[in-house]
Amino acid sequence: MASEITPITMPKFGLAMTEGKVAGWMIAPGKPVKAGDELVDIETSKITNSFESPASGILRRQVAPNGETLPVGALIAVVADASVPDTEIDAFITRFQSEFAANNTSDEGAEAAVEPTLVTVGTHTLRVHDLGTGDATPLVLIHGFGGDLKNWMLNHAALAHGRRVIAFDLPGHGGSSKDVGPGTLEFFADVTAQMLDHFNLSRVHVMGHSLGGGIALTLARIAPGRVASLSLIAPAGLGAQVNMTFINGFIEADRTRALQDVLKFLVHDKSLIGRRMTDDVLRYKRLDGAQAALQAVAAACFPGGKQGDDLRPVLTGGQVPATLLWGEEDEILPVTEADGLPEAITRHVFSGIGHMPQLECASDVNGIVETFLKQHDH
């Protein structure tokens, strides 16, 4: 009967996450739960996020009480059908705990194997984080202006169930080399296509945020046969408006307080922009070539303080299935940019959310995107 028992383990929300704290259970022991129901709040050093049940059944045991901190992968609960005897549940927990303790050392070695790596793509060195396996069509994640692959820390692993999911730092960003050529969306789309060639990926789903959404749309324009679908979060390319106070402020800020104030444009819940996150961004901005790269990208993509690329025809042409996700309180690219698109393109607007829904309402975004991807696999 062990096959009818589902272990609920401490999730891994971020690349650097090694442990999490049980901040609060939302389902009591003995109560029914459905797959996708919010089960427990998990607190990390950076954020508190809801974790959804991966299975339906009865919450038979809460192994970890509120307030307990455990390593990633540790057992925190058990879900099983009511027909599974208590003795089976107890035996399962005992066996799991014993095996987890015994394998903890080898798990650390496995963890190191899935950390980001550097790959050479043409004349560029890209930092790439490659997770997941399976028969489903792979997914590529493209971050936005000034970001890096950590922008997907609450989405990457969650979407890598049964499919390969690749996140990477764009040239000029994060741990990638800083040459951005002309700095255009087409340049970045071409580098993305070269990366697909590097990994022998002929066709992929693409999920892009902000400038990364514009890159995803550009890739679909120049190589529609390689893009199975587009999941676009507040994408560039659908209108002229852009918050240049943010763009210029991000480029120019060279002190923690000034940068923190600029980063707060990204979210509706300003408390999410903490000192640690700000310091991480500031360290990147101080790397050789980073400042010049950002200036080149801004000049190419936002000439005269407006968006320079009209990518609406990619969506109105209907060649590639697409879904839009947007925060109603977006202060960078207004949600009204999506007005007037064909009804076939589903649009999800999140109230009380800013420019980064993948951070502010990660569970909702992950659920919507996972369903959409499955509809358009192969």
C-alpha positions as CSV (number, residue, x, y, z in Angstrom):
1,M,0.0,0.0,0.0
2,A,3.0,2.3,0.1
3,S,2.3,3.3,-3.5
4,E,-1.0,4.9,-2.2
5,I,0.9,7.0,0.2
6,T,2.3,10.4,-0.9
7,P,5.1,12.0,1.0
8,I,5.0,15.8,1.4
9,T,8.5,17.0,1.6
10,M,10.1,20.4,2.2
11,P,10.1,22.1,-1.2
12,K,13.0,23.9,-2.9
13,F,11.8,27.3,-3.9
14,G,15.1,29.0,-4.8
15,L,18.4,28.0,-6.2
16,A,20.2,28.7,-2.9
17,M,17.5,27.3,-0.7
18,T,18.8,24.5,1.6
19,E,16.1,24.6,4.3
20,G,12.7,26.0,5.1
21,K,10.5,26.7,8.0
22,V,6.9,25.5,8.4
23,A,5.2,28.9,8.9
24,G,1.6,27.6,9.1
25,W,-0.5,24.6,8.1
26,M,-3.7,25.4,6.2
27,I,-5.2,21.9,6.3
28,A,-5.7,20.0,9.6
29,P,-4.7,16.4,10.0
30,G,-7.6,14.1,9.1
31,K,-9.1,16.6,6.6
32,P,-9.4,15.9,2.9
33,V,-7.1,17.7,0.4
34,K,-7.1,18.0,-3.3
35,A,-4.1,18.2,-5.6
36,G,-3.4,21.9,-6.1
37,D,-4.9,22.9,-2.7
38,E,-2.7,25.2,-0.7
39,L,-1.4,23.0,2.1
40,V,1.2,24.8,4.1
41,D,3.1,28.1,4.2
42,I,6.9,27.7,3.9
43,E,9.2,30.5,5.0
44,T,12.7,30.9,3.6
45,S,15.4,33.5,4.2
46,K,13.9,35.5,1.3
47,I,10.2,34.9,1.1
48,T,7.2,33.1,2.5
49,N,5.3,31.1,-0.1
50,S,2.3,28.7,-0.1
51,F,3.1,25.1,-1.0
52,E,0.3,23.2,-2.9
53,S,-0.5,19.5,-2.3
54,P,0.8,17.3,-5.1
55,A,-1.9,14.7,-4.5
56,S,-5.5,14.2,-3.4
57,G,-6.4,12.3,-0.4
58,I,-6.5,12.7,3.4
59,L,-3.8,14.6,5.3
60,R,-3.0,11.7,7.5
61,R,0.0,13.1,9.3
62,Q,1.6,16.5,9.9
63,V,5.2,15.3,10.6
64,A,6.6,18.8,11.0
65,P,4.8,21.2,13.4
66,N,4.4,24.9,12.9
67,G,7.7,26.7,13.5
68,E,10.0,23.7,12.7
69,T,12.9,24.3,10.3
70,L,14.0,21.3,8.1
71,P,16.3,20.7,5.2
72,V,14.9,20.6,1.6
73,G,13.6,17.1,0.9
74,A,12.7,16.3,4.6
75,L,9.3,14.8,5.3
76,I,6.8,17.3,6.6
77,A,3.5,15.4,6.0
78,V,1.8,12.4,4.5
79,V,-1.2,12.3,2.3
80,A,-3.0,9.0,1.7
81,D,-6.5,7.5,1.1
82,A,-8.6,6.8,4.2
83,S,-8.4,3.1,3.4
84,V,-4.6,3.0,4.1
85,P,-4.2,1.6,7.7
86,D,-2.5,3.7,10.3
87,T,0.2,1.0,10.7
88,E,1.1,1.4,7.0
89,I,1.4,5.2,7.5
90,D,3.6,4.8,10.5
91,A,5.8,2.3,8.8
92,F,6.1,4.5,5.8
93,I,7.2,7.5,7.9
94,T,9.7,5.5,9.8
95,R,11.2,4.1,6.6
96,F,11.3,7.5,4.9
97,Q,13.0,9.2,7.9
98,S,15.6,6.4,8.1
99,E,16.4,6.5,4.4
100,F,16.5,10.4,4.3
101,A,19.0,10.4,7.2
102,A,21.2,7.8,5.5
103,N,21.2,9.5,2.2
104,N,21.7,13.0,3.4
105,T,25.3,13.1,2.4
106,S,24.8,11.7,-1.0
107,D,21.9,14.1,-1.5
108,E,24.3,17.0,-1.0
109,G,26.4,15.6,-3.9
110,A,23.3,15.3,-6.1
111,E,22.3,18.9,-5.2
112,A,25.6,20.2,-6.4
113,A,25.1,18.5,-9.8
114,V,22.0,20.6,-10.5
115,E,23.5,24.0,-9.6
116,P,23.9,26.5,-12.5
117,T,26.8,25.9,-14.9
118,L,28.6,28.0,-17.6
119,V,28.2,27.0,-21.2
120,T,29.7,28.5,-24.3
121,V,27.2,29.6,-26.9
122,G,28.8,31.2,-30.0
123,T,31.0,34.0,-28.6
124,H,29.0,34.1,-25.4
125,T,29.4,32.4,-22.0
126,L,26.0,31.8,-20.5
127,R,25.1,30.8,-16.9
128,V,22.5,28.1,-17.3
129,H,20.4,26.2,-14.8
130,D,19.0,23.0,-16.2
131,L,16.4,21.1,-14.2
132,G,14.0,18.2,-14.8
133,T,13.6,15.3,-17.2
134,G,10.7,13.7,-19.0
135,D,8.9,13.3,-22.3
136,A,7.0,16.6,-22.2
137,T,8.2,19.4,-24.4
138,P,11.0,21.3,-22.7
139,L,10.5,24.8,-21.3
140,V,12.9,27.8,-21.5
141,L,12.6,30.7,-19.0
142,I,13.8,34.2,-20.1
143,H,14.1,36.9,-17.5
144,G,13.8,40.6,-17.9
145,F,15.9,43.8,-17.9
146,G,18.5,43.8,-15.2
147,G,17.3,40.4,-13.9
148,D,18.8,36.9,-13.9
149,L,17.8,33.3,-13.6
150,K,17.0,33.7,-9.9
151,N,13.9,35.7,-10.9
152,W,12.4,32.2,-11.5
153,M,13.3,30.9,-8.1
154,L,9.7,30.1,-7.2
155,N,8.8,28.7,-10.6
156,H,11.7,26.8,-12.0
157,A,11.6,23.6,-9.9
158,A,7.8,23.7,-9.6
159,L,7.5,23.5,-13.4
160,A,10.2,20.8,-13.8
161,H,7.9,17.9,-13.2
162,G,7.9,15.5,-16.2
163,R,9.7,18.1,-18.3
164,R,13.1,19.7,-18.8
165,V,13.1,23.4,-17.8
166,I,16.1,25.6,-18.6
167,A,16.6,29.0,-17.1
168,F,19.6,31.2,-18.1
169,D,21.2,34.6,-17.6
170,L,20.9,36.7,-20.7
171,P,24.2,38.2,-22.0
172,G,25.0,41.3,-20.0
173,H,23.2,39.9,-17.0
174,G,23.9,37.8,-13.9
175,G,26.8,35.4,-14.4
176,S,26.8,35.5,-18.2
177,S,29.4,37.4,-20.3
178,K,28.7,41.0,-20.7
179,D,28.8,41.6,-24.4
180,V,25.3,42.5,-25.6
181,G,26.1,43.4,-29.2
182,P,23.5,45.9,-30.5
183,G,21.4,45.2,-27.4
184,T,18.3,44.5,-29.4
185,L,15.5,42.0,-28.8
186,E,16.5,40.3,-32.0
187,F,20.1,39.9,-30.7
188,F,18.9,38.2,-27.5
189,A,16.4,36.0,-29.5
190,D,19.3,34.9,-31.7
191,V,21.4,34.0,-28.7
192,T,18.5,32.1,-27.2
193,A,18.2,30.1,-30.5
194,Q,21.9,29.4,-30.4
195,M,21.5,28.1,-26.9
196,L,18.7,25.8,-28.1
197,D,21.1,24.5,-30.7
198,H,23.7,23.9,-28.1
199,F,21.3,21.7,-26.2
200,N,20.0,20.0,-29.4
201,L,16.5,21.3,-28.6
202,S,14.5,21.7,-31.9
203,R,11.2,22.9,-30.3
204,V,10.4,24.3,-26.8
205,H,7.8,26.2,-24.8
206,V,9.1,29.6,-23.9
207,M,8.1,31.6,-20.8
208,G,9.3,35.2,-20.7
209,H,9.0,38.1,-18.3
210,S,9.0,41.8,-19.3
211,L,11.9,42.3,-21.6
212,G,12.2,38.5,-21.7
213,G,8.6,38.3,-22.9
214,G,9.7,40.6,-25.8
215,I,12.6,38.3,-26.5
216,A,10.2,35.3,-26.5
217,L,7.9,37.0,-28.9
218,T,10.9,37.9,-31.2
219,L,12.0,34.3,-31.1
220,A,8.5,33.2,-32.2
221,R,8.6,35.8,-35.0
222,I,12.0,34.7,-36.4
223,A,11.6,31.0,-35.7
224,P,8.0,30.1,-35.2
225,G,8.6,26.4,-35.8
226,R,10.9,26.2,-32.7
227,V,8.3,27.7,-30.3
228,A,5.6,25.3,-29.1
229,S,3.9,28.0,-27.0
230,L,4.4,31.4,-25.3
231,S,3.7,32.0,-21.6
232,L,4.2,35.8,-21.3
233,I,4.4,37.7,-18.0
234,A,3.9,41.4,-18.5
235,P,5.8,41.2,-21.8
236,A,7.5,44.0,-23.7
237,G,6.5,44.6,-27.3
238,L,2.8,45.1,-27.0
239,G,2.7,48.9,-26.7
240,A,4.8,52.0,-26.4
241,Q,4.7,52.7,-22.7
242,V,7.5,51.8,-20.3
243,N,8.5,53.3,-16.9
244,M,11.8,55.0,-17.7
245,T,12.1,56.2,-14.1
246,F,12.6,52.6,-13.3
247,I,14.9,51.8,-16.3
248,N,17.1,54.9,-15.8
249,G,17.0,54.6,-12.0
250,F,18.1,50.9,-12.2
251,I,21.1,51.8,-14.4
252,E,22.2,54.8,-12.4
253,A,21.6,53.7,-8.7
254,D,25.0,52.8,-7.1
255,R,24.0,52.7,-3.4
256,T,21.8,50.2,-1.6
257,R,19.1,52.7,-0.5
258,A,18.7,54.3,-3.9
259,L,18.6,50.9,-5.7
260,Q,16.1,49.5,-3.2
261,D,13.7,52.4,-3.9
262,V,14.0,51.7,-7.6
263,L,13.4,47.9,-7.2
264,K,10.2,48.6,-5.3
265,F,8.6,49.6,-8.7
266,L,8.7,45.9,-9.5
267,V,6.2,44.7,-6.9
268,H,3.0,45.8,-5.3
269,D,4.0,44.4,-1.9
270,K,7.0,46.6,-1.3
271,S,8.1,44.5,1.7
272,L,9.3,41.9,-0.7
273,I,12.3,44.1,-1.7
274,G,14.7,43.5,1.2
275,R,18.3,44.4,1.8
276,R,19.6,41.0,0.8
277,M,17.9,41.1,-2.6
278,T,19.1,44.7,-3.2
279,D,22.6,43.8,-2.3
280,D,22.6,40.9,-4.7
281,V,21.5,43.2,-7.5
282,L,24.1,45.8,-6.5
283,R,26.9,43.2,-6.7
284,Y,25.9,42.3,-10.2
285,K,25.7,46.0,-11.3
286,R,29.3,46.5,-10.1
287,L,30.7,43.7,-12.3
288,D,32.9,44.9,-15.1
289,G,30.8,45.6,-18.2
290,A,27.4,45.3,-16.5
291,Q,26.7,49.1,-16.5
292,A,27.6,49.5,-20.1
293,A,25.5,46.4,-21.1
294,L,22.4,47.8,-19.3
295,Q,22.9,51.2,-21.0
296,A,23.2,49.5,-24.4
297,V,20.0,47.5,-23.9
298,A,18.0,50.4,-22.7
299,A,19.2,52.6,-25.7
300,A,18.3,49.8,-28.2
301,C,15.0,48.7,-26.7
302,F,13.6,52.0,-25.3
303,P,14.6,54.7,-27.8
304,G,13.3,58.1,-26.8
305,G,11.9,56.6,-23.6
306,K,9.4,54.4,-25.4
307,Q,9.4,50.7,-26.4
308,G,10.9,50.4,-29.8
309,D,9.5,47.0,-31.0
310,D,5.9,46.3,-32.1
311,L,5.5,42.6,-31.6
312,R,1.7,42.5,-31.6
313,P,1.6,40.8,-35.1
314,V,3.2,37.7,-33.5
315,L,0.1,37.3,-31.4
316,T,-2.5,38.5,-33.8
317,G,-1.1,36.2,-36.5
318,G,-2.0,33.1,-34.4
319,Q,1.0,31.1,-35.4
320,V,2.1,30.2,-31.8
321,P,-0.3,29.5,-28.9
322,A,0.1,32.2,-26.2
323,T,-1.2,33.1,-22.8
324,L,-0.7,36.4,-20.9
325,L,-0.2,36.9,-17.2
326,W,-0.2,40.4,-15.8
327,G,-0.4,42.2,-12.4
328,E,-3.2,44.7,-12.2
329,E,-0.9,47.1,-10.3
330,D,2.1,46.8,-12.7
331,E,4.2,50.0,-12.5
332,I,6.6,49.1,-15.2
333,L,4.5,48.0,-18.2
334,P,0.7,48.7,-17.7
335,V,-1.7,45.9,-18.1
336,T,-3.6,48.0,-20.6
337,E,-0.9,47.1,-23.1
338,A,-2.7,43.8,-23.6
339,D,-6.0,45.4,-24.6
340,G,-7.3,44.6,-28.1
341,L,-5.6,41.3,-28.6
342,P,-7.5,38.3,-30.1
343,E,-9.9,36.5,-27.7
344,A,-8.0,33.2,-28.4
345,I,-5.1,34.6,-26.3
346,T,-6.1,33.9,-22.7
347,R,-5.3,36.7,-20.3
348,H,-4.9,36.3,-16.6
349,V,-4.9,39.5,-14.6
350,F,-3.9,39.3,-10.9
351,S,-5.4,41.9,-8.5
352,G,-3.1,43.4,-5.9
353,I,0.0,42.3,-7.9
354,G,2.7,44.3,-9.6
355,H,5.2,43.6,-12.4
356,M,6.4,40.3,-11.0
357,P,3.5,37.9,-10.6
358,Q,6.0,35.0,-10.7
359,L,7.2,36.3,-7.4
360,E,4.1,37.8,-5.8
361,C,1.7,35.0,-6.6
362,A,3.9,32.2,-7.7
363,S,1.5,29.4,-7.0
364,D,-1.2,30.9,-9.2
365,V,1.3,31.5,-12.0
366,N,2.7,28.0,-11.8
367,G,-0.7,26.4,-11.9
368,I,-1.8,28.4,-14.9
369,V,1.4,27.8,-16.8
370,E,1.6,24.1,-16.1
371,T,-2.0,23.6,-17.4
372,F,-1.3,25.7,-20.5
373,L,1.9,23.8,-21.2
374,K,0.2,20.4,-21.0
375,Q,-2.4,21.6,-23.5
376,H,0.3,22.4,-26.0
377,D,2.9,19.6,-25.5
378,H,4.1,18.0,-28.7
